């Protein structure tokens, strides 16, 4: 039997999303399809599978993606779903829960590269929302000056809120990158 859940995760919350999907697997729900807001599960033996998510730079159907998926298949890690974003794809991978974690993107350089890739995706989103805020606030002010106050234009503050949230997350990601680089320098 298939069950669909609607759940919101920000793009920077991939570890939290992965944890939730694994909790669902522990309760007997195996991921078979993912969308930006929806997750479709089928009944499985509880705890049989574990899931990993990978933010992949590039499109789902690129040669680089096919090579990555082939590499994962060789480690018996199967792709069960993907969600495409402009310039990036989130890959949802499933493997048998045998008590070990796959050694993929586990070295410091790979972790640093992953965090940088995430920041490179977040920056344009933040800028777009900041520009939308500036445009909408200008429209709002022109209405106020002309005496045609329209409270709908206050929605522009939503763009500002989103931009601030993204910039805060980018700051956190830069702190993670800095700590990982320091750790790498200690080990060299």
Number of C-alpha atoms within 10 A of each C-alpha: 7 11 13 14 11 11 11 11 12 11 16 18 12 16 14 12 18 18 16 13 22 21 17 17 23 17 15 18 24 29 27 19 16 20 13 16 11 13 18 17 21 15 15 16 12 14 18 16 19 25 24 22 19 17 21 21 19 17 17 19 9 10 11 14 17 12 11 13 17 15 12 18 14 10 13 14 20 19 19 16 18 21 16 16 17 9 11 17 19 22 22 23 22 22 20 15 12 10 7 8 13 13 8 12 13 10 11 15 13 12 17 21 13 18 20 17 15 19 21 13 19 18 14 13 16 21 14 14 21 21 15 18 23 16 13 18 18 14 16 20 16 13 15 13 10 8 9 11 13 12 10 8 16 14 13 20 17 14 20 19 15 17 24 15 13 23 18 12 16 22 13 13 18 16 13 16 20 13 13 18 16 11 12 14 9 8 8 5
